[in-house]
Amino acid sequence: MDRLFEEPRLAAIYDAVDGDRSDLDAYAAIVDELGARSVLDVGCGTGMFACLLAGREVDVVGVDPAAASLAVARSKPHADQVTWIHGDVSALPPLQVDLAVMTGNVAQVFTDDGGWLDALRGVRAAL
């Protein structure tokens, strides 16, 4: 995890700096196309996508290793409908979801094969 995401002052302004998130429309279309009623949002960050889905009555689990980002996520509309997990996708509690997503550039944080394989194993176990 990039330690910058753990800094509360930066997490508080992340959404404003991140800009237009129309990219989330493509992910939402996949949720609709597959008829997914439960979604694991890996690397959910400040919760933009998780809260968007929760507002559409999708059961969402958001997981992220940055507590500061999750604190921002928990303050958003529909956040109370999301199950937030502070941690690593490779060490999730038992889950069963229809779909797992990594929006934006989440997959880029896995810089070695071992970490990537651990993440994929965690996702697979949740599906």
Contacts in CASP RR format, 6 or more apart in sequence:
PFRMAT RR
TARGET T0000
AUTHOR 0000-0000-0000
METHOD contacts of the structure
MODEL  1
MDRLFEEPRLAAIYDAVDGDRSDLDAYAAIVDELGARSVLDVGCGTGMFA
CLLAGREVDVVGVDPAAASLAVARSKPHADQVTWIHGDVSALPPLQVDLA
VMTGNVAQVFTDDGGWLDALRGVRAAL
1 65 0 8 1.000
1 66 0 8 1.000
1 109 0 8 1.000
2 109 0 8 1.000
4 10 0 8 1.000
5 11 0 8 1.000
5 14 0 8 1.000
5 45 0 8 1.000
5 64 0 8 1.000
5 66 0 8 1.000
5 68 0 8 1.000
5 69 0 8 1.000
6 66 0 8 1.000
6 67 0 8 1.000
6 68 0 8 1.000
6 69 0 8 1.000
7 68 0 8 1.000
8 68 0 8 1.000
8 71 0 8 1.000
10 68 0 8 1.000
11 46 0 8 1.000
11 66 0 8 1.000
11 68 0 8 1.000
11 69 0 8 1.000
11 71 0 8 1.000
11 72 0 8 1.000
12 72 0 8 1.000
14 45 0 8 1.000
14 46 0 8 1.000
14 69 0 8 1.000
14 72 0 8 1.000
15 46 0 8 1.000
15 48 0 8 1.000
15 72 0 8 1.000
21 48 0 8 1.000
21 49 0 8 1.000
23 103 0 8 1.000
23 104 0 8 1.000
24 48 0 8 1.000
24 49 0 8 1.000
24 52 0 8 1.000
24 103 0 8 1.000
27 49 0 8 1.000
27 101 0 8 1.000
27 103 0 8 1.000
28 49 0 8 1.000
28 52 0 8 1.000
28 53 0 8 1.000
28 56 0 8 1.000
30 36 0 8 1.000
30 99 0 8 1.000
30 101 0 8 1.000
31 39 0 8 1.000
31 53 0 8 1.000
31 58 0 8 1.000
31 99 0 8 1.000
31 101 0 8 1.000
34 98 0 8 1.000
34 99 0 8 1.000
35 98 0 8 1.000
36 58 0 8 1.000
36 97 0 8 1.000
36 98 0 8 1.000
36 99 0 8 1.000
37 58 0 8 1.000
37 59 0 8 1.000
37 98 0 8 1.000
38 58 0 8 1.000
38 59 0 8 1.000
38 60 0 8 1.000
38 61 0 8 1.000
38 96 0 8 1.000
38 97 0 8 1.000
38 98 0 8 1.000
38 99 0 8 1.000
39 50 0 8 1.000
39 53 0 8 1.000
39 58 0 8 1.000
39 59 0 8 1.000
39 60 0 8 1.000
39 61 0 8 1.000
39 97 0 8 1.000
39 98 0 8 1.000
39 99 0 8 1.000
39 100 0 8 1.000
39 101 0 8 1.000
40 60 0 8 1.000
40 61 0 8 1.000
40 62 0 8 1.000
40 63 0 8 1.000
40 89 0 8 1.000
40 92 0 8 1.000
40 95 0 8 1.000
40 97 0 8 1.000
40 99 0 8 1.000
40 100 0 8 1.000
40 101 0 8 1.000
40 123 0 8 1.000
40 126 0 8 1.000
40 127 0 8 1.000
41 47 0 8 1.000
41 49 0 8 1.000
41 50 0 8 1.000
41 53 0 8 1.000
41 60 0 8 1.000
41 61 0 8 1.000
41 62 0 8 1.000
41 63 0 8 1.000
41 100 0 8 1.000
41 101 0 8 1.000
41 103 0 8 1.000
42 62 0 8 1.000
42 63 0 8 1.000
42 89 0 8 1.000
42 100 0 8 1.000
42 101 0 8 1.000
42 102 0 8 1.000
42 106 0 8 1.000
42 119 0 8 1.000
42 123 0 8 1.000
43 62 0 8 1.000
43 63 0 8 1.000
43 64 0 8 1.000
43 65 0 8 1.000
43 89 0 8 1.000
43 102 0 8 1.000
43 103 0 8 1.000
43 106 0 8 1.000
43 109 0 8 1.000
44 50 0 8 1.000
44 62 0 8 1.000
44 63 0 8 1.000
44 64 0 8 1.000
44 69 0 8 1.000
44 70 0 8 1.000
44 73 0 8 1.000
44 84 0 8 1.000
45 64 0 8 1.000
45 66 0 8 1.000
45 69 0 8 1.000
45 70 0 8 1.000
45 72 0 8 1.000
45 73 0 8 1.000
46 69 0 8 1.000
46 72 0 8 1.000
46 73 0 8 1.000
46 76 0 8 1.000
47 62 0 8 1.000
47 69 0 8 1.000
47 72 0 8 1.000
47 73 0 8 1.000
47 76 0 8 1.000
47 79 0 8 1.000
47 82 0 8 1.000
48 76 0 8 1.000
49 101 0 8 1.000
49 103 0 8 1.000
50 60 0 8 1.000
50 62 0 8 1.000
50 73 0 8 1.000
50 79 0 8 1.000
50 82 0 8 1.000
51 73 0 8 1.000
51 76 0 8 1.000
51 77 0 8 1.000
51 78 0 8 1.000
51 79 0 8 1.000
51 82 0 8 1.000
52 78 0 8 1.000
53 60 0 8 1.000
54 60 0 8 1.000
54 78 0 8 1.000
54 79 0 8 1.000
54 81 0 8 1.000
54 82 0 8 1.000
55 77 0 8 1.000
55 78 0 8 1.000
55 81 0 8 1.000
59 83 0 8 1.000
59 97 0 8 1.000
60 81 0 8 1.000
60 82 0 8 1.000
60 83 0 8 1.000
61 82 0 8 1.000
61 83 0 8 1.000
61 84 0 8 1.000
61 85 0 8 1.000
61 95 0 8 1.000
61 97 0 8 1.000
61 126 0 8 1.000
62 73 0 8 1.000
62 82 0 8 1.000
62 83 0 8 1.000
62 84 0 8 1.000
62 85 0 8 1.000
63 84 0 8 1.000
63 85 0 8 1.000
63 86 0 8 1.000
63 87 0 8 1.000
63 88 0 8 1.000
63 89 0 8 1.000
63 92 0 8 1.000
64 70 0 8 1.000
64 73 0 8 1.000
64 85 0 8 1.000
64 86 0 8 1.000
64 87 0 8 1.000
65 86 0 8 1.000
65 87 0 8 1.000
65 88 0 8 1.000
67 86 0 8 1.000
70 84 0 8 1.000
70 86 0 8 1.000
73 79 0 8 1.000
73 82 0 8 1.000
73 84 0 8 1.000
74 84 0 8 1.000
85 92 0 8 1.000
85 93 0 8 1.000
88 118 0 8 1.000
88 119 0 8 1.000
89 118 0 8 1.000
89 119 0 8 1.000
89 122 0 8 1.000
89 123 0 8 1.000
90 115 0 8 1.000
90 118 0 8 1.000
90 119 0 8 1.000
90 121 0 8 1.000
90 122 0 8 1.000
91 122 0 8 1.000
92 122 0 8 1.000
92 125 0 8 1.000
92 126 0 8 1.000
94 125 0 8 1.000
95 125 0 8 1.000
95 126 0 8 1.000
96 126 0 8 1.000
96 127 0 8 1.000
97 126 0 8 1.000
97 127 0 8 1.000
98 127 0 8 1.000
99 127 0 8 1.000
100 123 0 8 1.000
100 126 0 8 1.000
100 127 0 8 1.000
107 116 0 8 1.000
110 116 0 8 1.000
110 119 0 8 1.000
END
